[in-house]
Amino acid sequence: MRIGILTISDRASRGDYADRAGPAMEEWLAHAIASPWDPVRRVIPDGVESVRAALVHMADTDRLDLVLTSGGTGPAPRDLTPEAMRMVLEKELPGFGEVMRLASLKVVPTAILSRQTAGVRGMTLIINLPGKPAAIATCLSAVFPAVPYALDLIGAGRIETHPAVVAAFRPG
């Protein structure tokens, strides 16, 4: 199991500040996933082309099973992650975004501004997360019960979770 951890941030990619989103995603995954997995980390600038190219490379060349992105999902002019996502996805899974926004709305009223989504490219599941570390944990906790089964359905690698952290749901 190989998991992409893609931070999308102009400032972090320039080194203006340290990437906190990537480590937050990796830390959450380390607590939640019981089976062996390897992270593939990248930090890139905002923008349709940079995000599109990174996602295509991670899915098609690196052949990652799961890619988590962080950043670029708001309404600001440089927040273009959903637009880039839609260019590379074969199937969009809008329920992920709906559930993440609902979970985040319990914490902060500005969750309605977030445009994160998820979808499939080949045998890679891609999930957009917000850029703030606390929001990353909230969103992953909300959607991750469905992730192992989604990976099964698309023919990606199999993961097992620590039930005390997140109980994966696999029907039947």
CORSULMO-V606847 format. One record per residue. N is the residue number from 1. RES is the residue in one small letter. NEAR is the number of other ideal C-beta (glycine too) atoms within 12 Angstrom. D_FIRST is the distance of its C-alpha to the first C-alpha in whole Angstrom. Layout:
<<N:RES:NEAR:D_FIRST> <N:RES:NEAR:D_FIRST>>
//
This chain:
<<1:m:28:0> <2:r:27:4> <3:i:41:7> <4:g:42:10> <5:i:40:13> <6:l:49:16> <7:t:43:20> <8:i:47:22> <9:s:37:26> <10:d:26:29> <11:r:21:30> <12:a:27:27> <13:s:27:26> <14:r:14:30> <15:g:12:29> <16:d:12:32> <17:y:15:30> <18:a:17:27> <19:d:30:24> <20:r:23:23> <21:a:41:21> <22:g:34:18> <23:p:22:18> <24:a:30:19> <25:m:44:16> <26:e:30:14> <27:e:20:16> <28:w:35:16> <29:l:40:12> <30:a:22:13> <31:h:19:15> <32:a:33:14> <33:i:35:11> <34:a:21:11> <35:s:20:8> <36:p:15:7> <37:w:29:5> <38:d:21:6> <39:p:29:9> <40:v:29:11> <41:r:28:14> <42:r:33:17> <43:v:34:20> <44:i:37:23> <45:p:28:26> <46:d:35:27> <47:g:23:28> <48:v:25:27> <49:e:17:27> <50:s:29:25> <51:v:41:22> <52:r:31:22> <53:a:22:22> <54:a:39:19> <55:l:44:17> <56:v:28:18> <57:h:23:17> <58:m:35:13> <59:a:34:13> <60:d:21:15> <61:t:17:15> <62:d:27:12> <63:r:23:10> <64:l:37:8> <65:d:37:6> <66:l:45:8> <67:v:48:11> <68:l:49:14> <69:t:52:17> <70:s:46:20> <71:g:48:23> <72:g:42:26> <73:t:42:26> <74:g:29:30> <75:p:15:33> <76:a:17:34> <77:p:12:35> <78:r:24:32> <79:d:29:29> <80:l:30:28> <81:t:47:24> <82:p:37:25> <83:e:26:27> <84:a:36:25> <85:m:43:22> <86:r:26:24> <87:m:22:25> <88:v:33:21> <89:l:31:20> <90:e:21:21> <91:k:23:21> <92:e:24:22> <93:l:30:21> <94:p:22:24> <95:g:20:24> <96:f:39:21> <97:g:33:24> <98:e:23:26> <99:v:29:25> <100:m:39:24> <101:r:33:27> <102:l:20:29> <103:a:29:27> <104:s:34:28> <105:l:20:31> <106:k:16:32> <107:v:22:32> <108:v:18:33> <109:p:11:35> <110:t:16:34> <111:a:28:31> <112:i:17:33> <113:l:18:32> <114:s:39:29> <115:r:31:27> <116:q:46:24> <117:t:36:22> <118:a:43:19> <119:g:32:18> <120:v:30:16> <121:r:36:16> <122:g:25:15> <123:m:28:12> <124:t:41:11> <125:l:45:12> <126:i:50:14> <127:i:49:16> <128:n:49:19> <129:l:50:20> <130:p:44:23> <131:g:38:24> <132:k:26:25> <133:p:25:23> <134:a:22:25> <135:a:36:24> <136:i:42:21> <137:a:32:21> <138:t:29:23> <139:c:44:21> <140:l:44:18> <141:s:28:20> <142:a:33:21> <143:v:40:19> <144:f:41:15> <145:p:24:17> <146:a:28:16> <147:v:45:13> <148:p:34:11> <149:y:24:14> <150:a:34:14> <151:l:35:10> <152:d:23:12> <153:l:18:15> <154:i:27:14> <155:g:15:12> <156:a:30:8> <157:g:26:5> <158:r:25:7> <159:i:31:7> <160:e:23:10> <161:t:31:13> <162:h:19:16> <163:p:15:19> <164:a:9:21> <165:v:21:19> <166:v:26:18> <167:a:19:18> <168:a:26:16> <169:f:17:18> <170:r:18:18> <171:p:11:21> <172:g:5:23>>
//
